[in-house]
């Protein structure tokens, strides 16, 4: 749900930006280095912590993919 709303906001802002220039501007946070998945921990607590970090990383990667797709569609 949040991803869909974020994508819609990006598309709307991308559309508004495209009226002012030929291509919408790229958000600077999309240009930051990608997160990296962490390996499993040595015990159950460390393993749970790495699972939480990996879930957040994957969520961020997925959101950025949707945002790049929205930027690409807005720039056509």
PyMOL Python script that loads the backbone (N, CA, C, O; Angstrom):
from pymol import cmd

cmd.read_pdbstr("""\
ATOM      1  N   UNK A   1       0.825  -1.192   0.000  1.00  0.00           N
ATOM      2  CA  UNK A   1       0.000   0.000   0.000  1.00  0.00           C
ATOM      3  C   UNK A   1       0.868   1.254   0.000  1.00  0.00           C
ATOM      4  O   UNK A   1       0.650   2.175  -0.787  1.00  0.00           O
ATOM      5  N   UNK A   2       1.863   1.275   0.901  1.00  0.00           N
ATOM      6  CA  UNK A   2       2.745   2.442   0.981  1.00  0.00           C
ATOM      7  C   UNK A   2       3.543   2.579  -0.303  1.00  0.00           C
ATOM      8  O   UNK A   2       3.770   3.690  -0.780  1.00  0.00           O
ATOM      9  N   UNK A   3       3.971   1.449  -0.866  1.00  0.00           N
ATOM     10  CA  UNK A   3       4.739   1.477  -2.107  1.00  0.00           C
ATOM     11  C   UNK A   3       3.899   2.052  -3.242  1.00  0.00           C
ATOM     12  O   UNK A   3       4.398   2.833  -4.052  1.00  0.00           O
ATOM     13  N   UNK A   4       2.638   1.670  -3.301  1.00  0.00           N
ATOM     14  CA  UNK A   4       1.761   2.188  -4.351  1.00  0.00           C
ATOM     15  C   UNK A   4       1.554   3.688  -4.202  1.00  0.00           C
ATOM     16  O   UNK A   4       1.554   4.423  -5.189  1.00  0.00           O
ATOM     17  N   UNK A   5       1.379   4.132  -2.979  1.00  0.00           N
ATOM     18  CA  UNK A   5       1.204   5.571  -2.736  1.00  0.00           C
ATOM     19  C   UNK A   5       2.477   6.327  -3.090  1.00  0.00           C
ATOM     20  O   UNK A   5       2.424   7.381  -3.724  1.00  0.00           O
ATOM     21  N   UNK A   6       3.629   5.782  -2.674  1.00  0.00           N
ATOM     22  CA  UNK A   6       4.906   6.436  -2.994  1.00  0.00           C
ATOM     23  C   UNK A   6       5.111   6.495  -4.499  1.00  0.00           C
ATOM     24  O   UNK A   6       5.569   7.508  -5.026  1.00  0.00           O
ATOM     25  N   UNK A   7       4.774   5.411  -5.194  1.00  0.00           N
ATOM     26  CA  UNK A   7       4.902   5.408  -6.654  1.00  0.00           C
ATOM     27  C   UNK A   7       3.989   6.421  -7.301  1.00  0.00           C
ATOM     28  O   UNK A   7       4.382   7.090  -8.256  1.00  0.00           O
ATOM     29  N   UNK A   8       2.767   6.546  -6.792  1.00  0.00           N
ATOM     30  CA  UNK A   8       1.823   7.519  -7.340  1.00  0.00           C
ATOM     31  C   UNK A   8       2.322   8.937  -7.126  1.00  0.00           C
ATOM     32  O   UNK A   8       2.218   9.775  -8.021  1.00  0.00           O
ATOM     33  N   UNK A   9       2.861   9.209  -5.949  1.00  0.00           N
ATOM     34  CA  UNK A   9       3.407  10.537  -5.674  1.00  0.00           C
ATOM     35  C   UNK A   9       4.565  10.839  -6.619  1.00  0.00           C
ATOM     36  O   UNK A   9       4.681  11.951  -7.135  1.00  0.00           O
ATOM     37  N   UNK A  10       5.413   9.853  -6.841  1.00  0.00           N
ATOM     38  CA  UNK A  10       6.555  10.048  -7.744  1.00  0.00           C
ATOM     39  C   UNK A  10       6.073  10.298  -9.164  1.00  0.00           C
ATOM     40  O   UNK A  10       6.608  11.162  -9.858  1.00  0.00           O
ATOM     41  N   UNK A  11       5.068   9.549  -9.602  1.00  0.00           N
ATOM     42  CA  UNK A  11       4.542   9.746 -10.946  1.00  0.00           C
ATOM     43  C   UNK A  11       3.930  11.130 -11.084  1.00  0.00           C
ATOM     44  O   UNK A  11       4.126  11.800 -12.099  1.00  0.00           O
ATOM     45  N   UNK A  12       3.189  11.563 -10.071  1.00  0.00           N
ATOM     46  CA  UNK A  12       2.569  12.888 -10.127  1.00  0.00           C
ATOM     47  C   UNK A  12       3.635  13.972 -10.179  1.00  0.00           C
ATOM     48  O   UNK A  12       3.561  14.877 -11.011  1.00  0.00           O
ATOM     49  N   UNK A  13       4.632  13.886  -9.291  1.00  0.00           N
ATOM     50  CA  UNK A  13       5.697  14.884  -9.313  1.00  0.00           C
ATOM     51  C   UNK A  13       6.520  14.783 -10.588  1.00  0.00           C
ATOM     52  O   UNK A  13       6.976  15.797 -11.117  1.00  0.00           O
ATOM     53  N   UNK A  14       6.711  13.572 -11.081  1.00  0.00           N
ATOM     54  CA  UNK A  14       7.411  13.408 -12.347  1.00  0.00           C
ATOM     55  C   UNK A  14       6.651  14.061 -13.484  1.00  0.00           C
ATOM     56  O   UNK A  14       7.254  14.664 -14.373  1.00  0.00           O
ATOM     57  N   UNK A  15       5.325  13.945 -13.463  1.00  0.00           N
ATOM     58  CA  UNK A  15       4.511  14.578 -14.484  1.00  0.00           C
ATOM     59  C   UNK A  15       4.601  16.094 -14.383  1.00  0.00           C
ATOM     60  O   UNK A  15       4.718  16.776 -15.401  1.00  0.00           O
ATOM     61  N   UNK A  16       4.548  16.626 -13.166  1.00  0.00           N
ATOM     62  CA  UNK A  16       4.643  18.069 -12.996  1.00  0.00           C
ATOM     63  C   UNK A  16       6.005  18.585 -13.443  1.00  0.00           C
ATOM     64  O   UNK A  16       6.100  19.645 -14.063  1.00  0.00           O
ATOM     65  N   UNK A  17       7.066  17.828 -13.125  1.00  0.00           N
ATOM     66  CA  UNK A  17       8.408  18.224 -13.549  1.00  0.00           C
ATOM     67  C   UNK A  17       8.552  18.155 -15.067  1.00  0.00           C
ATOM     68  O   UNK A  17       9.251  18.979 -15.656  1.00  0.00           O
ATOM     69  N   UNK A  18       7.897  17.175 -15.712  1.00  0.00           N
ATOM     70  CA  UNK A  18       8.058  17.017 -17.149  1.00  0.00           C
ATOM     71  C   UNK A  18       7.415  18.166 -17.926  1.00  0.00           C
ATOM     72  O   UNK A  18       7.768  18.408 -19.080  1.00  0.00           O
ATOM     73  N   UNK A  19       6.484  18.865 -17.306  1.00  0.00           N
ATOM     74  CA  UNK A  19       5.916  20.033 -17.960  1.00  0.00           C
ATOM     75  C   UNK A  19       6.919  21.183 -17.995  1.00  0.00           C
ATOM     76  O   UNK A  19       6.868  22.026 -18.890  1.00  0.00           O
ATOM     77  N   UNK A  20       7.826  21.218 -17.027  1.00  0.00           N
ATOM     78  CA  UNK A  20       8.798  22.292 -16.956  1.00  0.00           C
ATOM     79  C   UNK A  20      10.051  21.983 -17.768  1.00  0.00           C
ATOM     80  O   UNK A  20      10.705  22.910 -18.247  1.00  0.00           O
ATOM     81  N   UNK A  21      10.398  20.736 -17.935  1.00  0.00           N
ATOM     82  CA  UNK A  21      11.569  20.358 -18.709  1.00  0.00           C
ATOM     83  C   UNK A  21      11.253  19.105 -19.512  1.00  0.00           C
ATOM     84  O   UNK A  21      10.171  18.532 -19.383  1.00  0.00           O
ATOM     85  N   UNK A  22      12.189  18.687 -20.331  1.00  0.00           N
ATOM     86  CA  UNK A  22      11.926  17.513 -21.154  1.00  0.00           C
ATOM     87  C   UNK A  22      12.003  16.225 -20.354  1.00  0.00           C
ATOM     88  O   UNK A  22      11.319  15.257 -20.688  1.00  0.00           O
ATOM     89  N   UNK A  23      12.809  16.189 -19.316  1.00  0.00           N
ATOM     90  CA  UNK A  23      12.900  15.010 -18.449  1.00  0.00           C
ATOM     91  C   UNK A  23      12.728  15.424 -16.994  1.00  0.00           C
ATOM     92  O   UNK A  23      13.217  16.475 -16.578  1.00  0.00           O
ATOM     93  N   UNK A  24      12.031  14.591 -16.220  1.00  0.00           N
ATOM     94  CA  UNK A  24      11.937  14.888 -14.797  1.00  0.00           C
ATOM     95  C   UNK A  24      13.296  14.703 -14.137  1.00  0.00           C
ATOM     96  O   UNK A  24      14.113  13.899 -14.586  1.00  0.00           O
ATOM     97  N   UNK A  25      13.523  15.444 -13.084  1.00  0.00           N
ATOM     98  CA  UNK A  25      14.793  15.311 -12.372  1.00  0.00           C
ATOM     99  C   UNK A  25      14.792  14.019 -11.563  1.00  0.00           C
ATOM    100  O   UNK A  25      13.744  13.520 -11.152  1.00  0.00           O
ATOM    101  N   UNK A  26      15.983  13.499 -11.349  1.00  0.00           N
ATOM    102  CA  UNK A  26      16.145  12.267 -10.583  1.00  0.00           C
ATOM    103  C   UNK A  26      16.412  12.637  -9.134  1.00  0.00           C
ATOM    104  O   UNK A  26      17.249  13.489  -8.839  1.00  0.00           O
ATOM    105  N   UNK A  27      15.700  11.994  -8.249  1.00  0.00           N
ATOM    106  CA  UNK A  27      15.892  12.226  -6.821  1.00  0.00           C
ATOM    107  C   UNK A  27      17.302  11.793  -6.416  1.00  0.00           C
ATOM    108  O   UNK A  27      17.788  10.755  -6.866  1.00  0.00           O
ATOM    109  N   UNK A  28      17.947  12.577  -5.579  1.00  0.00           N
ATOM    110  CA  UNK A  28      19.327  12.275  -5.182  1.00  0.00           C
ATOM    111  C   UNK A  28      19.430  10.983  -4.379  1.00  0.00           C
ATOM    112  O   UNK A  28      20.462  10.313  -4.426  1.00  0.00           O
ATOM    113  N   UNK A  29      18.379  10.621  -3.641  1.00  0.00           N
ATOM    114  CA  UNK A  29      18.476   9.382  -2.872  1.00  0.00           C
ATOM    115  C   UNK A  29      18.438   8.145  -3.763  1.00  0.00           C
ATOM    116  O   UNK A  29      18.843   7.066  -3.332  1.00  0.00           O
ATOM    117  N   UNK A  30      17.956   8.282  -5.001  1.00  0.00           N
ATOM    118  CA  UNK A  30      18.023   7.167  -5.943  1.00  0.00           C
ATOM    119  C   UNK A  30      19.443   6.962  -6.468  1.00  0.00           C
ATOM    120  O   UNK A  30      19.768   5.896  -6.989  1.00  0.00           O
ATOM    121  N   UNK A  31      20.275   7.971  -6.330  1.00  0.00           N
ATOM    122  CA  UNK A  31      21.648   7.886  -6.811  1.00  0.00           C
ATOM    123  C   UNK A  31      22.619   7.390  -5.733  1.00  0.00           C
ATOM    124  O   UNK A  31      23.811   7.242  -6.004  1.00  0.00           O
ATOM    125  N   UNK A  32      22.138   7.137  -4.542  1.00  0.00           N
ATOM    126  CA  UNK A  32      23.007   6.662  -3.461  1.00  0.00           C
ATOM    127  C   UNK A  32      23.372   5.191  -3.694  1.00  0.00           C
ATOM    128  O   UNK A  32      22.670   4.487  -4.420  1.00  0.00           O
ATOM    129  N   UNK A  33      24.453   4.732  -3.088  1.00  0.00           N
ATOM    130  CA  UNK A  33      24.852   3.324  -3.263  1.00  0.00           C
ATOM    131  C   UNK A  33      23.783   2.369  -2.743  1.00  0.00           C
ATOM    132  O   UNK A  33      23.073   2.673  -1.784  1.00  0.00           O
ATOM    133  N   UNK A  34      23.682   1.229  -3.382  1.00  0.00           N
ATOM    134  CA  UNK A  34      22.689   0.237  -2.986  1.00  0.00           C
ATOM    135  C   UNK A  34      23.087  -0.418  -1.672  1.00  0.00           C
ATOM    136  O   UNK A  34      24.271  -0.533  -1.358  1.00  0.00           O
ATOM    137  N   UNK A  35      22.092  -0.842  -0.913  1.00  0.00           N
ATOM    138  CA  UNK A  35      22.387  -1.568   0.316  1.00  0.00           C
ATOM    139  C   UNK A  35      22.847  -2.983  -0.035  1.00  0.00           C
ATOM    140  O   UNK A  35      22.589  -3.483  -1.129  1.00  0.00           O
ATOM    141  N   UNK A  36      23.512  -3.595   0.887  1.00  0.00           N
ATOM    142  CA  UNK A  36      24.009  -4.953   0.670  1.00  0.00           C
ATOM    143  C   UNK A  36      23.392  -5.878   1.713  1.00  0.00           C
ATOM    144  O   UNK A  36      23.234  -5.507   2.876  1.00  0.00           O
ATOM    145  N   UNK A  37      23.049  -7.079   1.280  1.00  0.00           N
ATOM    146  CA  UNK A  37      22.487  -8.059   2.199  1.00  0.00           C
ATOM    147  C   UNK A  37      23.582  -8.579   3.109  1.00  0.00           C
ATOM    148  O   UNK A  37      24.709  -8.821   2.678  1.00  0.00           O
ATOM    149  N   UNK A  38      23.231  -8.746   4.375  1.00  0.00           N
ATOM    150  CA  UNK A  38      24.222  -9.226   5.339  1.00  0.00           C
ATOM    151  C   UNK A  38      24.090 -10.743   5.501  1.00  0.00           C
ATOM    152  O   UNK A  38      22.996 -11.293   5.375  1.00  0.00           O
ATOM    153  N   UNK A  39      25.202 -11.409   5.779  1.00  0.00           N
ATOM    154  CA  UNK A  39      25.151 -12.872   5.965  1.00  0.00           C
ATOM    155  C   UNK A  39      24.465 -13.237   7.282  1.00  0.00           C
ATOM    156  O   UNK A  39      24.277 -12.393   8.157  1.00  0.00           O
ATOM    157  N   UNK A  40      24.105 -14.479   7.397  1.00  0.00           N
ATOM    158  CA  UNK A  40      23.462 -14.966   8.621  1.00  0.00           C
ATOM    159  C   UNK A  40      24.420 -14.863   9.795  1.00  0.00           C
ATOM    160  O   UNK A  40      25.636 -14.965   9.635  1.00  0.00           O
ATOM    161  N   UNK A  41      23.859 -14.660  10.966  1.00  0.00           N
ATOM    162  CA  UNK A  41      24.667 -14.533  12.168  1.00  0.00           C
ATOM    163  C   UNK A  41      25.117 -15.874  12.713  1.00  0.00           C
ATOM    164  O   UNK A  41      24.685 -16.929  12.248  1.00  0.00           O
ATOM    165  N   UNK A  42      25.996 -15.815  13.711  1.00  0.00           N
ATOM    166  CA  UNK A  42      26.544 -17.040  14.303  1.00  0.00           C
ATOM    167  C   UNK A  42      25.591 -17.676  15.315  1.00  0.00           C
ATOM    168  O   UNK A  42      25.647 -18.881  15.558  1.00  0.00           O
ATOM    169  N   UNK A  43      24.717 -16.855  15.902  1.00  0.00           N
ATOM    170  CA  UNK A  43      23.732 -17.407  16.828  1.00  0.00           C
ATOM    171  C   UNK A  43      22.347 -16.898  16.425  1.00  0.00           C
ATOM    172  O   UNK A  43      22.217 -16.127  15.475  1.00  0.00           O
ATOM    173  N   UNK A  44      21.331 -17.326  17.140  1.00  0.00           N
ATOM    174  CA  UNK A  44      19.960 -16.997  16.735  1.00  0.00           C
ATOM    175  C   UNK A  44      19.659 -15.510  16.843  1.00  0.00           C
ATOM    176  O   UNK A  44      18.906 -14.982  16.026  1.00  0.00           O
ATOM    177  N   UNK A  45      20.229 -14.818  17.832  1.00  0.00           N
ATOM    178  CA  UNK A  45      19.984 -13.381  17.964  1.00  0.00           C
ATOM    179  C   UNK A  45      20.613 -12.608  16.803  1.00  0.00           C
ATOM    180  O   UNK A  45      19.982 -11.723  16.223  1.00  0.00           O
ATOM    181  N   UNK A  46      21.839 -12.944  16.475  1.00  0.00           N
ATOM    182  CA  UNK A  46      22.514 -12.279  15.361  1.00  0.00           C
ATOM    183  C   UNK A  46      21.829 -12.624  14.037  1.00  0.00           C
ATOM    184  O   UNK A  46      21.744 -11.785  13.140  1.00  0.00           O
ATOM    185  N   UNK A  47      21.344 -13.856  13.921  1.00  0.00           N
ATOM    186  CA  UNK A  47      20.646 -14.271  12.712  1.00  0.00           C
ATOM    187  C   UNK A  47      19.344 -13.499  12.548  1.00  0.00           C
ATOM    188  O   UNK A  47      19.001 -13.086  11.440  1.00  0.00           O
ATOM    189  N   UNK A  48      18.620 -13.305  13.639  1.00  0.00           N
ATOM    190  CA  UNK A  48      17.388 -12.525  13.596  1.00  0.00           C
ATOM    191  C   UNK A  48      17.682 -11.077  13.217  1.00  0.00           C
ATOM    192  O   UNK A  48      16.943 -10.480  12.435  1.00  0.00           O
ATOM    193  N   UNK A  49      18.750 -10.511  13.763  1.00  0.00           N
ATOM    194  CA  UNK A  49      19.125  -9.137  13.436  1.00  0.00           C
ATOM    195  C   UNK A  49      19.463  -9.007  11.949  1.00  0.00           C
ATOM    196  O   UNK A  49      19.064  -8.033  11.310  1.00  0.00           O
ATOM    197  N   UNK A  50      20.191  -9.976  11.395  1.00  0.00           N
ATOM    198  CA  UNK A  50      20.519  -9.904   9.972  1.00  0.00           C
ATOM    199  C   UNK A  50      19.262 -10.080   9.118  1.00  0.00           C
ATOM    200  O   UNK A  50      19.155  -9.471   8.054  1.00  0.00           O
ATOM    201  N   UNK A  51      18.314 -10.899   9.563  1.00  0.00           N
ATOM    202  CA  UNK A  51      17.045 -11.032   8.837  1.00  0.00           C
ATOM    203  C   UNK A  51      16.293  -9.711   8.792  1.00  0.00           C
ATOM    204  O   UNK A  51      15.745  -9.344   7.753  1.00  0.00           O
ATOM    205  N   UNK A  52      16.262  -8.997   9.905  1.00  0.00           N
ATOM    206  CA  UNK A  52      15.587  -7.694   9.966  1.00  0.00           C
ATOM    207  C   UNK A  52      16.279  -6.701   9.035  1.00  0.00           C
ATOM    208  O   UNK A  52      15.615  -5.981   8.288  1.00  0.00           O
ATOM    209  N   UNK A  53      17.607  -6.660   9.079  1.00  0.00           N
ATOM    210  CA  UNK A  53      18.359  -5.749   8.208  1.00  0.00           C
ATOM    211  C   UNK A  53      18.157  -6.103   6.736  1.00  0.00           C
ATOM    212  O   UNK A  53      18.015  -5.214   5.896  1.00  0.00           O
ATOM    213  N   UNK A  54      18.142  -7.399   6.423  1.00  0.00           N
ATOM    214  CA  UNK A  54      17.943  -7.822   5.041  1.00  0.00           C
ATOM    215  C   UNK A  54      16.538  -7.489   4.542  1.00  0.00           C
ATOM    216  O   UNK A  54      16.363  -7.115   3.382  1.00  0.00           O
ATOM    217  N   UNK A  55      15.548  -7.623   5.403  1.00  0.00           N
ATOM    218  CA  UNK A  55      14.181  -7.277   5.006  1.00  0.00           C
ATOM    219  C   UNK A  55      14.078  -5.790   4.685  1.00  0.00           C
ATOM    220  O   UNK A  55      13.419  -5.408   3.718  1.00  0.00           O
ATOM    221  N   UNK A  56      14.720  -4.956   5.485  1.00  0.00           N
ATOM    222  CA  UNK A  56      14.718  -3.514   5.233  1.00  0.00           C
ATOM    223  C   UNK A  56      15.460  -3.195   3.938  1.00  0.00           C
ATOM    224  O   UNK A  56      15.022  -2.344   3.163  1.00  0.00           O
ATOM    225  N   UNK A  57      16.568  -3.868   3.706  1.00  0.00           N
ATOM    226  CA  UNK A  57      17.340  -3.646   2.481  1.00  0.00           C
ATOM    227  C   UNK A  57      16.515  -4.035   1.251  1.00  0.00           C
ATOM    228  O   UNK A  57      16.467  -3.287   0.275  1.00  0.00           O
ATOM    229  N   UNK A  58      15.878  -5.181   1.296  1.00  0.00           N
ATOM    230  CA  UNK A  58      15.067  -5.635   0.164  1.00  0.00           C
ATOM    231  C   UNK A  58      13.895  -4.690  -0.064  1.00  0.00           C
ATOM    232  O   UNK A  58      13.548  -4.400  -1.209  1.00  0.00           O
ATOM    233  N   UNK A  59      13.285  -4.210   1.007  1.00  0.00           N
ATOM    234  CA  UNK A  59      12.179  -3.249   0.875  1.00  0.00           C
ATOM    235  C   UNK A  59      12.665  -1.980   0.184  1.00  0.00           C
ATOM    236  O   UNK A  59      11.984  -1.445  -0.691  1.00  0.00           O
ATOM    237  N   UNK A  60      13.831  -1.505   0.572  1.00  0.00           N
ATOM    238  CA  UNK A  60      14.391  -0.299  -0.045  1.00  0.00           C
ATOM    239  C   UNK A  60      14.711  -0.528  -1.519  1.00  0.00           C
ATOM    240  O   UNK A  60      14.429   0.330  -2.355  1.00  0.00           O
ATOM    241  N   UNK A  61      15.294  -1.672  -1.839  1.00  0.00           N
ATOM    242  CA  UNK A  61      15.612  -1.986  -3.237  1.00  0.00           C
ATOM    243  C   UNK A  61      14.344  -2.059  -4.088  1.00  0.00           C
ATOM    244  O   UNK A  61      14.312  -1.558  -5.213  1.00  0.00           O
ATOM    245  N   UNK A  62      13.307  -2.684  -3.543  1.00  0.00           N
ATOM    246  CA  UNK A  62      12.046  -2.802  -4.278  1.00  0.00           C
ATOM    247  C   UNK A  62      11.418  -1.427  -4.492  1.00  0.00           C
ATOM    248  O   UNK A  62      10.944  -1.125  -5.587  1.00  0.00           O
ATOM    249  N   UNK A  63      11.414  -0.597  -3.456  1.00  0.00           N
ATOM    250  CA  UNK A  63      10.857   0.741  -3.575  1.00  0.00           C
ATOM    251  C   UNK A  63      11.627   1.560  -4.612  1.00  0.00           C
ATOM    252  O   UNK A  63      11.025   2.265  -5.423  1.00  0.00           O
ATOM    253  N   UNK A  64      12.954   1.465  -4.583  1.00  0.00           N
ATOM    254  CA  UNK A  64      13.751   2.201  -5.564  1.00  0.00           C
ATOM    255  C   UNK A  64      13.497   1.718  -6.981  1.00  0.00           C
ATOM    256  O   UNK A  64      13.515   2.515  -7.919  1.00  0.00           O
ATOM    257  N   UNK A  65      13.261   0.420  -7.150  1.00  0.00           N
ATOM    258  CA  UNK A  65      12.917  -0.103  -8.474  1.00  0.00           C
ATOM    259  C   UNK A  65      11.618   0.518  -8.967  1.00  0.00           C
ATOM    260  O   UNK A  65      11.533   0.933 -10.123  1.00  0.00           O
ATOM    261  N   UNK A  66      10.615   0.587  -8.117  1.00  0.00           N
ATOM    262  CA  UNK A  66       9.342   1.209  -8.499  1.00  0.00           C
ATOM    263  C   UNK A  66       9.534   2.694  -8.812  1.00  0.00           C
ATOM    264  O   UNK A  66       8.924   3.225  -9.740  1.00  0.00           O
ATOM    265  N   UNK A  67      10.380   3.350  -8.035  1.00  0.00           N
ATOM    266  CA  UNK A  67      10.616   4.779  -8.283  1.00  0.00           C
ATOM    267  C   UNK A  67      11.347   5.000  -9.601  1.00  0.00           C
ATOM    268  O   UNK A  67      11.032   5.940 -10.330  1.00  0.00           O
ATOM    269  N   UNK A  68      12.329   4.135  -9.918  1.00  0.00           N
ATOM    270  CA  UNK A  68      13.007   4.247 -11.216  1.00  0.00           C
ATOM    271  C   UNK A  68      12.039   3.984 -12.358  1.00  0.00           C
ATOM    272  O   UNK A  68      12.099   4.665 -13.382  1.00  0.00           O
ATOM    273  N   UNK A  69      11.148   3.010 -12.205  1.00  0.00           N
ATOM    274  CA  UNK A  69      10.152   2.733 -13.240  1.00  0.00           C
ATOM    275  C   UNK A  69       9.231   3.934 -13.432  1.00  0.00           C
ATOM    276  O   UNK A  69       8.898   4.289 -14.563  1.00  0.00           O
ATOM    277  N   UNK A  70       8.824   4.554 -12.339  1.00  0.00           N
ATOM    278  CA  UNK A  70       7.964   5.735 -12.436  1.00  0.00           C
ATOM    279  C   UNK A  70       8.697   6.880 -13.128  1.00  0.00           C
ATOM    280  O   UNK A  70       8.103   7.592 -13.938  1.00  0.00           O
ATOM    281  N   UNK A  71       9.978   7.064 -12.818  1.00  0.00           N
ATOM    282  CA  UNK A  71      10.765   8.110 -13.476  1.00  0.00           C
ATOM    283  C   UNK A  71      10.867   7.834 -14.975  1.00  0.00           C
ATOM    284  O   UNK A  71      10.716   8.739 -15.795  1.00  0.00           O
ATOM    285  N   UNK A  72      11.126   6.573 -15.319  1.00  0.00           N
ATOM    286  CA  UNK A  72      11.260   6.215 -16.735  1.00  0.00           C
ATOM    287  C   UNK A  72       9.945   6.459 -17.483  1.00  0.00           C
ATOM    288  O   UNK A  72       9.951   7.012 -18.582  1.00  0.00           O
ATOM    289  N   UNK A  73       8.839   6.055 -16.901  1.00  0.00           N
ATOM    290  CA  UNK A  73       7.540   6.273 -17.563  1.00  0.00           C
ATOM    291  C   UNK A  73       7.228   7.752 -17.702  1.00  0.00           C
ATOM    292  O   UNK A  73       6.659   8.181 -18.706  1.00  0.00           O
ATOM    293  N   UNK A  74       7.599   8.529 -16.699  1.00  0.00           N
ATOM    294  CA  UNK A  74       7.325   9.974 -16.749  1.00  0.00           C
ATOM    295  C   UNK A  74       8.211  10.674 -17.770  1.00  0.00           C
ATOM    296  O   UNK A  74       7.851  11.735 -18.281  1.00  0.00           O
ATOM    297  N   UNK A  75       9.363  10.091 -18.069  1.00  0.00           N
ATOM    298  CA  UNK A  75      10.279  10.741 -18.999  1.00  0.00           C
ATOM    299  C   UNK A  75       9.993  10.404 -20.446  1.00  0.00           C
ATOM    300  O   UNK A  75      10.627  10.968 -21.339  1.00  0.00           O
ATOM    301  N   UNK A  76       9.070   9.512 -20.706  1.00  0.00           N
ATOM    302  CA  UNK A  76       8.754   9.146 -22.092  1.00  0.00           C
ATOM    303  C   UNK A  76       7.831  10.150 -22.726  1.00  0.00           C
ATOM    304  O   UNK A  76       7.461   9.999 -23.890  1.00  0.00           O
TER     305      UNK A  76
END
""", "prot")
cmd.dss("prot")
cmd.show_as("cartoon", "prot")
cmd.util.cbc("prot")
cmd.orient("prot")
